[in-house]
């Protein structure tokens, strides 16, 4: 029987190292990444597509980007990624495209249009905030106009809405402009992000903004205390009629 949905695996904030013993905030991110991959395999069939929403490598090494491509071959699915504020753009794009990782910034899957958005315009020293360029917004506008009959999912590194549950309130300097534009587009249903290493859901003017846990270190809470939550990922089903289902899953056994 033909399925009426597309499956998506979202991974984010891997912070991996070329060396297998690399640590980020006292977490061996290679070990936690492998735990996440194993958990996906145990609980789901292969996804139709994998989306990584930034901070793939923490050490800037080309070998780290190569490791990610090799590790994700196990799913036999195309991998699309946007870079985060910790990524090294030149080194990443020296390695990619490298199967299964593509450098394409959009794709059409069934009744859905997946659009990857760069939120690292004009980075500032010692500042983790992002910005979306006018050229990027224009690119999104042209893609949506080209596929008016498709539901749209936007994937980016930084989160757009105001939030303060994890000690970070504002992530994108021109967030109001970007959100105003998105919320005028009736086909945009979802915006996937990472960056804050935690989960939240904000629904505003018909769009669901989703942040997803990191595959490694989980951020502190608003109180400044370590949450103790396990590494995780997001699984989505995108139905042909525009409806979607999503679960955040975390590895079942974790000692940080």
C-alpha positions as CSV (number, residue, x, y, z in Angstrom):
1,X,0.0,0.0,0.0
2,X,1.3,3.4,-0.9
3,X,2.2,5.6,2.0
4,X,0.6,9.1,2.4
5,X,3.5,10.5,4.3
6,X,7.2,11.2,4.3
7,X,9.6,10.5,7.2
8,X,12.3,12.8,8.4
9,X,15.0,12.3,10.9
10,X,16.4,15.6,12.4
11,X,19.8,15.6,14.1
12,X,21.3,18.7,15.5
13,X,24.3,20.1,17.4
14,X,26.5,17.1,17.0
15,X,29.7,19.0,18.1
16,X,31.9,16.1,16.9
17,X,35.6,15.7,16.8
18,X,37.9,13.9,14.4
19,X,39.4,12.1,17.4
20,X,37.0,9.6,19.0
21,X,37.9,10.8,22.5
22,X,36.9,14.4,21.9
23,X,34.8,16.1,24.6
24,X,32.5,19.1,24.6
25,X,31.4,20.3,28.0
26,X,32.6,17.0,29.5
27,X,30.6,14.9,27.1
28,X,32.2,12.5,24.6
29,X,30.2,13.6,21.7
30,X,31.3,10.6,19.5
31,X,29.9,8.2,22.0
32,X,26.6,10.1,22.4
33,X,26.2,10.5,18.7
34,X,26.6,6.7,18.3
35,X,24.0,6.1,21.0
36,X,21.6,8.3,19.2
37,X,22.2,6.5,15.9
38,X,21.7,3.1,17.6
39,X,18.4,4.4,19.2
40,X,17.0,5.5,15.8
41,X,17.8,2.1,14.3
42,X,16.1,0.3,17.2
43,X,12.9,2.3,17.0
44,X,12.3,3.3,13.4
45,X,12.7,2.2,9.8
46,X,15.1,4.1,7.6
47,X,14.0,7.7,7.2
48,X,13.2,9.1,3.7
49,X,15.5,12.1,4.5
50,X,17.9,13.2,7.2
51,X,18.2,16.9,8.1
52,X,21.1,18.2,10.3
53,X,20.5,21.7,11.6
54,X,24.0,22.9,12.4
55,X,27.1,22.6,14.6
56,X,28.2,19.4,13.0
57,X,31.9,19.7,14.0
58,X,33.4,21.3,17.0
59,X,37.1,21.1,16.0
60,X,36.8,22.5,12.4
61,X,38.6,19.4,11.0
62,X,37.7,18.1,7.5
63,X,38.1,14.6,9.0
64,X,35.1,15.3,11.3
65,X,32.8,16.1,8.4
66,X,34.1,12.9,6.6
67,X,33.2,10.9,9.7
68,X,29.7,12.2,9.8
69,X,29.1,11.2,6.1
70,X,30.5,7.7,6.7
71,X,28.5,7.2,9.9
72,X,25.1,8.2,8.3
73,X,25.5,5.8,5.3
74,X,23.9,3.2,7.5
75,X,20.4,4.8,6.9
76,X,20.6,4.7,3.1
77,X,18.9,8.1,3.0
78,X,20.0,11.5,1.6
79,X,21.4,13.9,4.2
80,X,20.8,17.6,4.0
81,X,22.5,20.1,6.4
82,X,22.8,23.7,7.3
83,X,25.9,24.9,9.1
84,X,25.8,26.3,12.6
85,X,27.8,29.0,14.3
86,X,30.5,26.5,15.4
87,X,31.0,25.0,12.0
88,X,33.9,25.8,9.7
89,X,32.3,26.7,6.3
90,X,35.3,26.3,4.1
91,X,36.3,22.9,5.6
92,X,32.7,21.6,5.5
93,X,32.3,22.5,1.8
94,X,35.7,21.1,1.0
95,X,34.5,17.7,2.1
96,X,30.8,18.0,1.0
97,X,29.1,16.8,-1.1
98,X,30.2,13.4,0.0
99,X,27.5,10.7,-0.1
100,X,25.1,10.6,1.5
101,X,25.6,14.3,2.4
102,X,24.5,16.7,-0.2
103,X,25.1,20.5,-0.5
104,X,21.7,21.0,-2.1
105,X,19.6,23.6,-0.1
106,X,16.2,22.3,-1.0
107,X,14.3,19.3,-2.2
108,X,10.8,18.1,-3.0
109,X,9.5,15.0,-1.3
110,X,6.0,14.0,-2.2
111,X,3.7,16.9,-1.2
112,X,6.4,18.6,0.8
113,X,9.1,21.1,0.0
114,X,12.2,21.1,2.3
115,X,14.1,24.4,2.4
116,X,17.3,24.8,4.2
117,X,18.0,28.4,5.5
118,X,21.4,29.9,6.4
119,X,21.1,31.9,9.7
120,X,24.8,32.7,10.0
121,X,24.9,36.0,8.0
122,X,27.4,38.5,9.4
123,X,28.6,36.6,12.5
124,X,29.9,38.7,15.3
125,X,32.9,37.8,17.5
126,X,32.0,36.1,20.8
127,X,28.3,36.4,19.9
128,X,26.2,33.3,19.2
129,X,23.3,35.2,17.7
130,X,22.5,34.7,14.0
131,X,21.0,36.7,11.2
132,X,19.2,35.8,8.0
133,X,20.3,37.8,4.9
134,X,18.0,39.5,2.5
135,X,19.4,37.2,-0.2
136,X,18.4,34.2,1.8
137,X,14.8,35.5,2.2
138,X,14.6,36.2,-1.5
139,X,15.8,32.7,-2.2
140,X,13.1,31.2,0.0
141,X,10.5,33.5,-1.7
142,X,11.5,32.3,-5.1
143,X,11.4,28.6,-4.1
144,X,8.0,28.9,-2.5
145,X,6.7,30.7,-5.6
146,X,8.1,27.9,-7.8
147,X,6.2,25.2,-5.8
148,X,2.9,26.8,-4.7
149,X,1.2,23.4,-4.4
150,X,3.7,22.0,-1.9
151,X,3.7,22.3,1.9
152,X,6.9,23.8,3.2
153,X,9.3,22.9,6.0
154,X,12.1,25.3,6.8
155,X,15.3,24.0,8.5
156,X,17.8,26.4,10.1
157,X,20.3,26.4,12.9
158,X,19.0,29.3,15.1
159,X,15.5,29.5,16.6
160,X,13.3,32.4,15.5
161,X,10.7,33.0,18.3
162,X,11.4,34.6,21.6
163,X,12.0,32.0,24.3
164,X,13.6,32.1,27.8
165,X,13.2,28.6,29.1
166,X,16.8,27.8,28.5
167,X,18.5,31.0,29.4
168,X,18.5,32.3,25.8
169,X,15.8,34.7,24.7
170,X,16.8,36.1,21.3
171,X,18.8,34.0,18.7
172,X,18.3,35.8,15.4
173,X,18.8,39.5,15.2
174,X,16.2,40.1,12.5
175,X,13.8,37.4,13.7
176,X,10.8,39.7,13.5
177,X,11.3,40.3,9.8
178,X,11.9,36.7,9.1
179,X,8.9,35.5,11.1
180,X,6.6,38.1,9.6
181,X,7.5,36.9,6.1
182,X,7.1,33.2,7.0
183,X,3.8,33.8,8.6
184,X,2.4,35.4,5.5
185,X,3.1,32.2,3.5
186,X,0.2,29.8,3.9
187,X,2.2,26.8,2.7
188,X,4.9,27.1,5.5
189,X,3.9,24.7,8.2
190,X,7.1,23.9,10.1
191,X,10.4,25.5,11.1
192,X,13.0,23.1,12.5
193,X,16.0,24.4,14.5
194,X,18.6,23.5,17.1
195,X,21.3,25.7,18.6
196,X,20.1,25.8,22.2
197,X,20.6,22.0,22.7
198,X,17.1,21.5,24.0
199,X,13.5,20.9,23.0
200,X,10.7,23.4,22.8
201,X,7.6,23.9,20.7
202,X,6.1,27.4,19.9
203,X,3.1,27.7,17.7
204,X,2.5,31.2,16.3
205,X,0.2,32.4,13.5
206,X,-0.2,29.0,11.9
207,X,3.5,27.9,12.0
208,X,5.0,25.4,14.4
209,X,8.5,26.3,15.5
210,X,10.4,23.3,16.8
211,X,13.7,23.1,18.6
212,X,15.4,19.7,19.0
213,X,17.8,18.3,21.6
214,X,21.4,17.9,20.7
215,X,22.9,14.5,20.0
216,X,25.4,15.3,22.8
217,X,25.6,17.9,25.5
218,X,22.2,19.3,26.7
219,X,22.2,22.9,27.7
220,X,21.5,24.2,31.2
221,X,18.1,25.3,32.3
222,X,17.0,28.9,33.0
223,X,18.1,28.4,36.6
224,X,21.6,27.6,35.3
225,X,21.4,24.0,36.5
226,X,22.4,21.1,34.3
227,X,19.2,19.4,33.2
228,X,20.5,15.8,33.2
229,X,18.4,15.0,30.1
230,X,19.8,12.5,27.7
231,X,20.9,13.2,24.1
232,X,18.2,13.0,21.5
233,X,16.7,13.6,18.1
234,X,13.4,14.4,16.4
235,X,11.4,12.1,14.1
236,X,8.7,13.5,11.9
237,X,5.9,12.2,9.6
238,X,4.9,14.7,7.0
239,X,1.5,13.8,5.5
240,X,0.4,14.6,2.0
241,X,-2.5,16.8,3.3
242,X,-0.2,19.1,5.3
243,X,-0.7,17.4,8.6
244,X,2.4,16.3,10.5
245,X,3.3,14.2,13.5
246,X,6.6,14.5,15.5
247,X,8.3,12.9,18.4
248,X,11.4,13.8,20.3
249,X,13.2,10.7,21.5
250,X,16.2,10.5,23.8
251,X,18.5,7.6,24.4
252,X,17.1,5.4,27.1
253,X,20.3,4.9,29.1
254,X,22.7,7.8,29.7
255,X,25.3,8.8,32.3
256,X,26.9,12.2,31.7
